[in-house]
Amino acid sequence: MRYQTFGRRTGLRLSAYVLGTANFGSAPSAAGLAGSRAIFEAYVAAGGTTFDVSNIYQNGEAERVLGELLGRQRDDFAVITKYGGSRQAQVRPGTTGNSRKIMIRSLEESLRRLNTGYVDVFMPHFPDGVTPVTEILAGLEDLIRPARSATAGCRIFRHGESRAPPPGRT
């Protein structure tokens, strides 16, 4: 397995291949708990160290399963988790999106499910078309300071996916 740094300005080393965990869980459409363990163990045996998860994968169960699999070896691996999405049938404005409020609440819930005190990379899952990029970046920076997220990530939003801040607000 090859390893590389996350971006050009961090020292965070990640395996060249990242294991997506969207199918970790017990739902009929998921890999099942035994299947999740088998996938995890095969990936780790091949030298994999980096996992991609989200608060919406299997309604949060993927984070819980990954946390159990990482166990006491948590520090040997890198965890990337994302926030902002929802699997609710009736999405309410206060429960989804990329605002600072949702960001903080989502990270707290993810840390609880993952059974860890930090994640290696935390980032919005989707653009919401409402939250200014400056708010997203400021919120991510606020989460790095107390070391709840070692690094923040922000996918590149296409023009119009996230609105610019109002004049005079940066």
Backbone as a chain_set.jsonl record, in Angstrom:
{"seq": "MRYQTFGRRTGLRLSAYVLGTANFGSAPSAAGLAGSRAIFEAYVAAGGTTFDVSNIYQNGEAERVLGELLGRQRDDFAVITKYGGSRQAQVRPGTTGNSRKIMIRSLEESLRRLNTGYVDVFMPHFPDGVTPVTEILAGLEDLIRPARSATAGCRIFRHGESRAPPPGRT", "coords": {"N": [[0.854, -1.179, 0.0], [0.534, 2.185, -0.816], [1.26, 5.428, 0.584], [0.165, 8.751, 1.204], [0.228, 12.338, 1.675], [-2.485, 14.279, 3.032], [-3.642, 16.486, 0.965], [-1.534, 19.329, 0.105], [-0.603, 20.765, 2.187], [-0.584, 19.616, 4.696], [0.506, 17.332, 7.234], [-0.73, 14.982, 7.519], [-0.841, 11.645, 6.959], [-2.197, 9.423, 4.676], [-3.571, 6.3, 3.559], [-3.211, 5.282, 0.153], [-5.489, 4.237, -0.955], [-8.835, 4.564, -0.007], [-11.201, 3.285, 2.21], [-14.539, 3.142, 1.666], [-17.386, 3.278, 3.729], [-20.12, 3.061, 3.435], [-21.783, 0.879, 3.292], [-21.587, -0.403, 5.719], [-23.21, -1.967, 8.276], [-26.383, -3.196, 9.607], [-28.703, -3.277, 8.16], [-30.985, -4.632, 5.652], [-29.981, -3.956, 3.1], [-27.337, -3.558, 3.592], [-23.917, -4.628, 4.358], [-24.013, -6.23, 6.57], [-23.146, -7.16, 9.943], [-21.108, -9.113, 10.265], [-20.163, -9.217, 7.644], [-19.271, -6.578, 7.351], [-17.17, -6.576, 9.183], [-15.475, -8.468, 7.94], [-14.841, -7.149, 5.528], [-13.52, -4.885, 6.57], [-11.325, -6.13, 7.932], [-9.96, -7.379, 5.774], [-9.21, -5.156, 4.263], [-7.521, -3.771, 6.089], [-5.556, -5.734, 6.411], [-4.409, -5.583, 3.909], [-2.991, -3.305, 4.154], [-4.388, -0.948, 4.327], [-5.363, 2.145, 5.773], [-7.161, 4.217, 5.979], [-10.408, 5.493, 6.347], [-13.598, 6.25, 5.015], [-16.532, 7.785, 6.003], [-19.906, 8.707, 6.891], [-22.389, 10.802, 8.454], [-24.853, 10.096, 7.458], [-24.722, 7.555, 6.364], [-26.24, 4.519, 6.385], [-28.037, 5.558, 8.223], [-26.412, 6.558, 10.285], [-25.489, 4.276, 11.485], [-23.278, 3.135, 10.223], [-21.112, 4.643, 11.133], [-21.13, 3.903, 13.83], [-20.604, 1.118, 13.655], [-18.08, 1.181, 12.397], [-16.607, 2.503, 14.415], [-16.667, 0.533, 16.427], [-15.2, -1.485, 15.156], [-12.7, -0.27, 14.835], [-11.916, 0.133, 17.482], [-9.591, -0.256, 20.125], [-7.415, 0.268, 18.577], [-7.715, 2.655, 17.321], [-6.055, 4.968, 16.976], [-4.249, 4.13, 15.075], [-5.319, 4.497, 12.629], [-6.881, 6.536, 10.035], [-9.718, 8.564, 10.029], [-12.222, 9.792, 8.039], [-14.949, 11.818, 8.107], [-18.218, 12.981, 7.233], [-20.689, 15.629, 7.07], [-24.006, 17.104, 7.106], [-25.981, 16.04, 5.449], [-29.181, 14.31, 5.344], [-31.335, 11.63, 6.239], [-33.936, 11.78, 6.8], [-37.43, 11.551, 6.276], [-39.086, 13.774, 6.269], [-37.488, 16.47, 5.983], [-36.224, 18.887, 8.124], [-35.412, 22.36, 8.398], [-33.613, 22.962, 10.486], [-32.105, 20.689, 10.852], [-30.424, 19.877, 8.857], [-27.968, 20.679, 6.319], [-25.181, 22.998, 5.924], [-24.539, 24.768, 7.945], [-22.929, 26.4, 10.764], [-24.096, 25.634, 13.191], [-25.285, 23.115, 12.552], [-22.982, 21.796, 11.772], [-21.426, 21.635, 14.172], [-23.152, 20.195, 15.902], [-23.426, 17.843, 14.385], [-20.783, 16.869, 14.328], [-20.37, 16.309, 17.071], [-22.26, 14.247, 17.434], [-21.254, 12.362, 15.605], [-18.736, 11.787, 16.745], [-19.565, 10.558, 19.097], [-20.898, 8.267, 18.065], [-18.762, 7.054, 16.707], [-17.182, 6.485, 18.819], [-14.911, 7.933, 19.745], [-12.539, 10.572, 20.404], [-11.857, 12.365, 18.483], [-11.798, 13.152, 14.944], [-10.026, 12.538, 11.911], [-10.338, 13.915, 9.508], [-12.827, 16.227, 8.749], [-15.706, 17.194, 7.055], [-18.062, 18.977, 4.906], [-20.714, 17.117, 3.409], [-22.329, 17.59, 1.166], [-22.959, 20.432, -0.943], [-25.086, 23.038, 0.26], [-26.294, 25.141, -0.925], [-26.97, 27.424, 0.414], [-25.484, 28.146, 2.761], [-22.825, 30.348, 3.32], [-19.527, 29.977, 2.0], [-17.523, 31.096, 3.548], [-18.581, 30.92, 6.139], [-18.673, 28.165, 6.496], [-15.919, 27.495, 6.331], [-14.899, 29.004, 8.511], [-16.24, 27.774, 10.635], [-15.208, 25.152, 10.459], [-12.527, 25.679, 11.019], [-12.795, 26.519, 13.677], [-13.381, 24.069, 14.85], [-11.038, 22.666, 14.58], [-9.222, 23.868, 16.301], [-9.773, 23.039, 19.107], [-8.922, 20.471, 18.759], [-10.772, 18.534, 17.928], [-11.222, 17.827, 15.41], [-8.704, 16.797, 13.379], [-7.949, 17.733, 10.906], [-9.499, 19.758, 8.452], [-11.714, 19.379, 5.73], [-12.849, 20.482, 2.582], [-14.847, 20.08, -0.02], [-14.597, 21.077, -3.431], [-16.795, 23.498, -4.323], [-18.975, 23.959, -6.989], [-19.646, 26.827, -9.032], [-22.31, 28.675, -7.773], [-23.264, 26.634, -6.131], [-22.843, 27.092, -3.445], [-23.612, 29.936, -1.676], [-22.33, 33.284, -1.974], [-21.04, 35.403, 0.66], [-23.091, 38.005, 2.142], [-22.736, 41.51, 1.142], [-20.19, 43.24, 2.901], [-19.99, 41.353, 4.894], [-17.762, 39.074, 5.999]], "CA": [[0.0, 0.0, 0.0], [1.237, 3.474, -0.832], [0.689, 6.429, 1.474], [0.392, 10.123, 0.744], [-0.322, 13.318, 2.608], [-3.789, 14.843, 2.709], [-3.353, 17.805, 0.414], [-0.12, 19.709, 0.053], [-0.237, 21.595, 3.332], [-0.748, 18.918, 5.969], [1.385, 16.188, 7.442], [-1.578, 13.816, 7.734], [-0.571, 10.609, 5.97], [-3.325, 8.536, 4.421], [-3.309, 5.255, 2.57], [-3.594, 5.728, -1.195], [-6.87, 3.801, -1.145], [-9.694, 4.86, 1.139], [-12.332, 2.367, 2.243], [-15.849, 3.722, 1.917], [-18.113, 2.406, 4.657], [-21.551, 3.312, 3.29], [-22.535, -0.364, 3.441], [-21.371, -0.99, 7.038], [-24.422, -1.919, 9.083], [-27.188, -4.408, 9.695], [-29.905, -3.18, 7.313], [-30.983, -5.631, 4.575], [-29.173, -3.511, 1.967], [-25.962, -3.377, 4.057], [-23.053, -5.808, 4.361], [-24.198, -7.006, 7.8], [-22.043, -6.945, 10.89], [-20.013, -10.035, 9.92], [-19.625, -8.769, 6.366], [-18.533, -5.334, 7.606], [-15.905, -6.98, 9.828], [-14.64, -9.136, 6.93], [-14.339, -6.092, 4.639], [-12.572, -4.113, 7.372], [-10.106, -6.916, 8.176], [-9.245, -7.568, 4.508], [-8.627, -3.853, 3.918], [-6.414, -3.522, 7.011], [-4.507, -6.71, 6.078], [-3.758, -5.104, 2.686], [-2.239, -2.093, 4.478], [-5.263, 0.218, 4.35], [-5.432, 2.839, 7.06], [-8.035, 5.381, 5.887], [-11.82, 5.131, 6.205], [-14.543, 7.305, 4.693], [-17.837, 7.497, 6.577], [-20.754, 9.894, 6.941], [-23.499, 10.72, 9.401], [-26.062, 9.557, 6.83], [-24.573, 6.169, 5.907], [-27.039, 3.588, 7.197], [-28.628, 6.37, 9.297], [-25.448, 6.698, 11.376], [-24.995, 2.98, 11.951], [-21.949, 2.876, 9.657], [-20.133, 5.232, 12.061], [-21.084, 3.07, 15.043], [-19.921, -0.136, 13.316], [-16.661, 1.485, 12.196], [-16.027, 2.762, 15.731], [-16.456, -0.756, 17.1], [-14.121, -2.209, 14.472], [-11.432, 0.408, 15.121], [-11.63, -0.208, 18.868], [-8.4, 0.299, 20.79], [-6.41, 0.609, 17.564], [-8.201, 3.858, 16.647], [-4.972, 5.89, 16.611], [-3.489, 3.581, 13.954], [-6.075, 4.718, 11.41], [-7.421, 7.863, 9.747], [-11.158, 8.549, 9.796], [-12.794, 10.959, 7.364], [-16.406, 11.775, 8.176], [-18.872, 14.114, 6.585], [-21.936, 16.048, 7.703], [-24.872, 17.986, 6.328], [-27.093, 15.355, 4.815], [-30.21, 13.753, 6.216], [-32.144, 10.537, 5.695], [-35.292, 11.984, 7.294], [-38.453, 11.683, 5.236], [-39.511, 15.174, 6.344], [-36.302, 17.214, 6.393], [-36.485, 20.175, 8.745], [-34.27, 23.249, 8.162], [-32.645, 22.952, 11.593], [-31.455, 19.39, 11.005], [-29.59, 19.549, 7.701], [-27.27, 21.823, 5.748], [-23.769, 23.158, 6.27], [-24.347, 25.863, 8.903], [-22.066, 26.132, 11.921], [-24.915, 24.899, 14.159], [-25.388, 21.725, 12.104], [-21.616, 21.271, 11.774], [-21.013, 21.293, 15.541], [-24.001, 19.105, 16.382], [-23.1, 16.628, 13.631], [-19.497, 16.33, 14.79], [-20.581, 15.719, 18.395], [-22.954, 12.972, 17.246], [-20.336, 11.434, 14.942], [-17.731, 11.364, 17.727], [-20.238, 9.609, 19.998], [-21.11, 7.003, 17.349], [-17.453, 6.46, 16.403], [-16.544, 6.203, 20.11], [-13.578, 8.522, 19.7], [-12.5, 11.977, 20.79], [-11.506, 13.204, 17.329], [-11.727, 12.559, 13.61], [-8.852, 13.055, 11.212], [-10.822, 14.893, 8.525], [-14.259, 16.498, 8.867], [-16.05, 18.047, 5.92], [-19.455, 18.888, 4.457], [-20.956, 16.058, 2.436], [-22.923, 18.173, -0.027], [-23.251, 21.862, -0.835], [-26.505, 23.229, 0.556], [-26.799, 26.258, -1.702], [-27.396, 28.49, 1.312], [-24.441, 28.559, 3.697], [-21.638, 30.937, 2.686], [-18.286, 29.227, 2.172], [-16.784, 31.69, 4.671], [-19.128, 30.36, 7.384], [-18.228, 26.773, 6.563], [-14.489, 27.468, 6.643], [-14.704, 29.507, 9.877], [-16.697, 26.727, 11.542], [-14.231, 24.059, 10.432], [-11.345, 26.154, 11.746], [-13.139, 26.484, 15.1], [-13.357, 22.685, 15.317], [-9.655, 22.187, 14.593], [-8.522, 24.428, 17.469], [-9.792, 22.164, 20.287], [-8.454, 19.149, 18.315], [-11.858, 17.572, 17.72], [-10.952, 17.403, 14.043], [-7.289, 17.071, 13.135], [-7.873, 18.466, 9.648], [-10.805, 19.997, 7.847], [-11.744, 19.255, 4.289], [-13.995, 21.134, 1.961], [-14.827, 19.785, -1.446], [-14.711, 22.283, -4.257], [-18.171, 23.749, -4.736], [-19.12, 24.617, -8.279], [-20.292, 28.141, -8.979], [-23.739, 28.628, -7.482], [-23.638, 25.601, -5.163], [-22.833, 27.733, -2.129], [-23.74, 31.359, -1.992], [-21.325, 34.204, -1.461], [-21.543, 36.135, 1.813], [-23.65, 39.316, 1.804], [-21.738, 42.592, 1.17], [-19.785, 43.697, 4.229], [-19.867, 40.223, 5.833], [-16.744, 38.109, 5.57]], "C": [[0.897, 1.237, 0.0], [0.516, 4.436, 0.108], [1.027, 7.81, 0.938], [-0.196, 11.077, 1.768], [-1.665, 13.823, 2.097], [-3.559, 16.273, 2.246], [-1.866, 18.095, 0.445], [0.334, 20.437, 1.305], [-0.522, 20.94, 4.673], [0.288, 17.811, 6.042], [0.593, 14.911, 7.664], [-1.358, 12.813, 6.606], [-1.738, 9.639, 5.895], [-2.911, 7.442, 3.453], [-3.846, 5.729, 1.219], [-5.025, 5.327, -1.531], [-7.629, 4.047, 0.149], [-10.882, 3.906, 1.085], [-13.609, 3.125, 2.589], [-16.678, 2.75, 2.737], [-19.631, 2.583, 4.564], [-22.38, 2.046, 3.492], [-22.294, -1.047, 4.785], [-22.658, -0.851, 7.849], [-25.21, -3.196, 8.971], [-28.453, -4.371, 8.852], [-29.834, -4.231, 6.197], [-30.104, -5.244, 3.381], [-27.693, -3.348, 2.322], [-25.204, -4.703, 4.047], [-23.318, -6.726, 5.544], [-22.987, -6.819, 8.694], [-20.851, -7.849, 10.574], [-19.361, -9.619, 8.604], [-18.806, -7.494, 6.515], [-17.172, -5.649, 8.225], [-14.965, -7.609, 8.803], [-14.037, -8.113, 5.965], [-13.256, -5.29, 5.338], [-11.252, -4.873, 7.518], [-9.299, -7.14, 6.902], [-8.538, -6.281, 4.093], [-7.409, -3.551, 4.796], [-5.256, -4.474, 6.713], [-3.742, -6.295, 4.822], [-2.979, -3.807, 2.921], [-3.08, -0.826, 4.511], [-5.363, 0.826, 5.738], [-6.48, 3.95, 7.093], [-9.464, 4.958, 5.56], [-12.659, 6.372, 5.946], [-15.911, 6.891, 5.218], [-18.637, 8.794, 6.596], [-21.863, 9.688, 7.962], [-24.751, 10.116, 8.775], [-25.926, 8.109, 6.354], [-25.271, 5.246, 6.9], [-27.634, 4.308, 8.417], [-27.716, 6.479, 10.519], [-24.87, 5.384, 11.856], [-23.602, 2.667, 11.409], [-20.867, 3.461, 10.566], [-20.009, 4.367, 13.316], [-20.317, 1.772, 14.782], [-18.429, 0.114, 13.123], [-15.97, 1.745, 13.523], [-15.739, 1.483, 16.494], [-15.293, -1.514, 16.479], [-12.756, -1.581, 14.747], [-10.976, 0.113, 16.541], [-10.413, 0.5, 19.438], [-7.301, 0.701, 19.807], [-6.757, 1.892, 16.825], [-7.075, 4.764, 16.162], [-4.116, 5.394, 15.45], [-4.12, 3.912, 12.605], [-6.495, 6.173, 11.25], [-8.899, 7.722, 9.411], [-11.579, 9.878, 9.187], [-14.309, 10.83, 7.515], [-16.985, 13.077, 7.67], [-20.191, 14.417, 7.286], [-22.787, 16.822, 6.707], [-26.059, 17.323, 5.692], [-28.08, 14.828, 5.831], [-30.922, 12.632, 5.493], [-33.594, 10.663, 6.168], [-36.265, 12.137, 6.124], [-38.936, 13.128, 5.145], [-38.329, 15.991, 6.867], [-36.72, 18.576, 6.937], [-35.243, 21.049, 8.591], [-33.212, 23.217, 9.262], [-31.896, 21.657, 11.758], [-30.53, 19.023, 9.858], [-28.949, 20.819, 7.166], [-25.859, 21.933, 6.29], [-23.503, 24.267, 7.281], [-23.456, 25.429, 10.065], [-22.821, 25.309, 12.965], [-24.97, 23.412, 13.803], [-24.02, 21.056, 12.154], [-21.226, 20.788, 13.168], [-21.831, 20.122, 16.073], [-23.652, 17.789, 15.688], [-21.782, 16.023, 14.084], [-19.653, 15.679, 16.155], [-21.244, 14.352, 18.279], [-22.045, 11.936, 16.588], [-19.284, 10.915, 15.916], [-18.325, 10.332, 18.686], [-20.409, 8.258, 19.294], [-19.79, 6.284, 17.055], [-16.695, 6.055, 17.669], [-15.092, 6.678, 20.127], [-13.666, 9.988, 20.102], [-12.19, 12.919, 19.645], [-11.696, 12.426, 16.037], [-10.54, 13.205, 12.911], [-9.215, 14.107, 10.175], [-12.333, 14.995, 8.697], [-14.627, 17.474, 7.779], [-17.533, 17.956, 5.577], [-19.6, 17.831, 3.369], [-21.438, 16.621, 1.102], [-22.99, 19.687, 0.131], [-24.739, 22.017, -0.523], [-27.113, 24.407, -0.197], [-27.205, 27.458, -0.882], [-26.24, 29.032, 2.148], [-23.241, 29.141, 2.959], [-20.39, 30.091, 2.982], [-17.485, 29.775, 3.346], [-17.286, 31.153, 6.007], [-18.666, 28.921, 7.571], [-16.763, 26.716, 6.988], [-14.204, 27.953, 8.058], [-15.132, 28.451, 10.895], [-15.724, 25.567, 11.601], [-12.967, 24.451, 11.194], [-11.595, 26.132, 13.254], [-13.092, 25.069, 15.663], [-11.944, 22.116, 15.369], [-8.941, 22.653, 15.856], [-8.586, 23.534, 18.703], [-9.43, 20.711, 19.959], [-9.568, 18.111, 18.247], [-11.798, 17.043, 16.294], [-9.498, 17.771, 13.776], [-7.109, 17.94, 11.897], [-9.286, 18.672, 9.143], [-10.677, 19.836, 6.34], [-12.963, 19.982, 3.764], [-13.912, 20.866, 0.475], [-15.005, 21.077, -2.219], [-16.161, 22.401, -4.717], [-18.151, 24.43, -6.092], [-19.834, 25.947, -8.097], [-21.794, 27.972, -8.755], [-24.151, 27.578, -6.476], [-23.664, 26.142, -3.739], [-22.791, 29.212, -2.383], [-22.613, 32.167, -1.374], [-21.895, 34.929, -0.25], [-22.13, 37.479, 1.372], [-22.57, 40.391, 1.864], [-21.456, 43.038, 2.606], [-19.645, 42.593, 5.248], [-18.85, 39.244, 5.293], [-16.384, 37.18, 6.682]], "O": [[1.886, 1.309, 0.729], [-0.672, 4.281, 0.391], [2.058, 8.003, 0.294], [-1.003, 10.691, 2.613], [-1.944, 13.799, 0.898], [-3.308, 17.163, 3.058], [-1.05, 17.231, 0.766], [1.525, 20.7, 1.473], [-0.686, 21.63, 5.679], [0.867, 17.41, 5.033], [1.172, 13.867, 7.964], [-1.651, 13.096, 5.445], [-2.202, 9.111, 6.906], [-2.015, 7.631, 2.63], [-4.817, 6.484, 1.157], [-5.695, 6.006, -2.309], [-7.137, 3.778, 1.244], [-11.499, 3.738, 0.033], [-13.735, 3.682, 3.68], [-16.679, 1.547, 2.477], [-20.346, 2.283, 5.52], [-23.561, 2.133, 3.829], [-22.753, -2.172, 4.981], [-23.134, 0.26, 8.079], [-24.781, -4.158, 8.333], [-29.205, -5.345, 8.833], [-28.743, -4.673, 5.836], [-29.541, -6.119, 2.722], [-26.881, -3.034, 1.451], [-25.772, -5.758, 3.764], [-22.894, -7.882, 5.533], [-21.931, -6.372, 8.245], [-19.706, -7.397, 10.612], [-18.138, -9.666, 8.474], [-17.764, -7.345, 5.877], [-16.154, -5.069, 7.846], [-13.771, -7.308, 8.801], [-12.857, -8.2, 5.623], [-12.194, -5.042, 4.767], [-10.184, -4.32, 7.257], [-8.07, -7.095, 6.943], [-7.4, -6.315, 3.626], [-6.374, -3.12, 4.286], [-4.096, -4.064, 6.756], [-2.562, -6.615, 4.682], [-2.375, -3.27, 1.992], [-2.541, 0.264, 4.703], [-5.438, 0.118, 6.742], [-6.673, 4.57, 8.139], [-9.706, 4.181, 4.636], [-12.46, 7.413, 6.573], [-16.396, 5.798, 4.925], [-18.087, 9.865, 6.34], [-22.229, 8.56, 8.29], [-25.634, 9.664, 9.503], [-26.924, 7.496, 5.976], [-24.937, 5.203, 8.084], [-27.721, 3.736, 9.504], [-28.191, 6.491, 11.654], [-23.863, 5.374, 12.563], [-22.823, 1.992, 12.082], [-19.818, 2.844, 10.753], [-18.904, 4.129, 13.803], [-19.479, 1.371, 15.589], [-17.602, -0.647, 13.625], [-14.86, 1.262, 13.742], [-14.695, 1.356, 17.133], [-14.491, -2.118, 17.191], [-11.763, -2.296, 14.877], [-9.793, -0.13, 16.782], [-10.233, 1.704, 19.254], [-6.361, 1.403, 20.18], [-6.15, 2.188, 15.796], [-7.138, 5.277, 15.044], [-3.332, 6.165, 14.895], [-3.531, 3.641, 11.559], [-6.469, 6.947, 12.207], [-9.286, 6.87, 8.611], [-11.325, 10.945, 9.745], [-14.887, 9.83, 7.091], [-16.336, 14.123, 7.678], [-20.74, 13.577, 7.999], [-22.34, 17.15, 5.608], [-27.059, 17.986, 5.418], [-27.84, 14.892, 7.037], [-31.095, 12.678, 4.275], [-34.393, 9.75, 5.959], [-35.953, 12.772, 5.117], [-39.167, 13.638, 4.049], [-38.195, 16.177, 8.077], [-37.468, 19.317, 6.298], [-34.126, 20.535, 8.648], [-32.031, 23.425, 8.986], [-31.122, 21.514, 12.705], [-29.91, 17.96, 9.885], [-29.357, 21.922, 7.532], [-25.398, 21.063, 7.029], [-22.353, 24.669, 7.459], [-23.263, 24.238, 10.307], [-22.255, 24.391, 13.559], [-24.729, 22.556, 14.654], [-23.907, 19.891, 12.532], [-20.751, 19.663, 13.328], [-21.279, 19.172, 16.628], [-23.589, 16.742, 16.332], [-21.668, 14.804, 14.212], [-19.117, 14.594, 16.378], [-20.837, 13.404, 18.951], [-22.062, 10.765, 16.967], [-18.973, 9.724, 15.911], [-17.668, 9.354, 19.042], [-20.096, 7.217, 19.873], [-19.71, 5.059, 17.143], [-15.681, 5.361, 17.592], [-14.176, 5.932, 20.474], [-14.752, 10.567, 20.132], [-12.249, 14.138, 19.808], [-11.748, 11.196, 16.039], [-10.106, 14.295, 13.284], [-8.484, 15.079, 9.986], [-13.03, 13.984, 8.779], [-13.943, 18.479, 7.589], [-18.19, 16.972, 5.917], [-18.725, 17.671, 2.519], [-21.003, 16.178, 0.039], [-23.071, 20.175, 1.258], [-25.558, 21.223, -0.984], [-28.319, 24.642, -0.113], [-27.736, 28.424, -1.429], [-26.044, 30.245, 2.228], [-22.696, 28.495, 2.064], [-20.231, 29.563, 4.082], [-16.839, 29.013, 4.065], [-16.487, 30.95, 6.921], [-18.311, 28.512, 8.677], [-16.408, 25.971, 7.902], [-13.358, 27.38, 8.744], [-14.458, 28.256, 11.907], [-15.442, 25.05, 12.682], [-12.406, 23.64, 11.931], [-10.707, 25.767, 14.023], [-12.791, 24.89, 16.844], [-11.682, 21.18, 16.124], [-8.14, 21.909, 16.422], [-7.546, 23.282, 19.311], [-9.613, 19.823, 20.792], [-9.324, 16.928, 18.487], [-12.27, 15.942, 16.01], [-9.108, 18.929, 13.931], [-6.215, 18.785, 11.85], [-10.166, 17.846, 9.384], [-9.631, 20.132, 5.761], [-13.985, 20.078, 4.443], [-13.017, 21.364, -0.208], [-15.518, 22.061, -1.685], [-16.685, 21.525, -5.405], [-17.39, 25.373, -6.31], [-20.542, 26.153, -7.112], [-22.459, 27.218, -9.466], [-25.285, 27.611, -5.998], [-24.45, 25.672, -2.917], [-22.019, 29.689, -3.214], [-22.021, 31.768, -0.37], [-23.113, 35.063, -0.136], [-21.719, 38.031, 0.352], [-21.576, 40.212, 2.568], [-22.371, 43.191, 3.415], [-19.22, 42.856, 6.373], [-19.059, 38.647, 4.237], [-15.542, 36.3, 6.503]]}, "num_chains": 1, "name": "protein.A"}
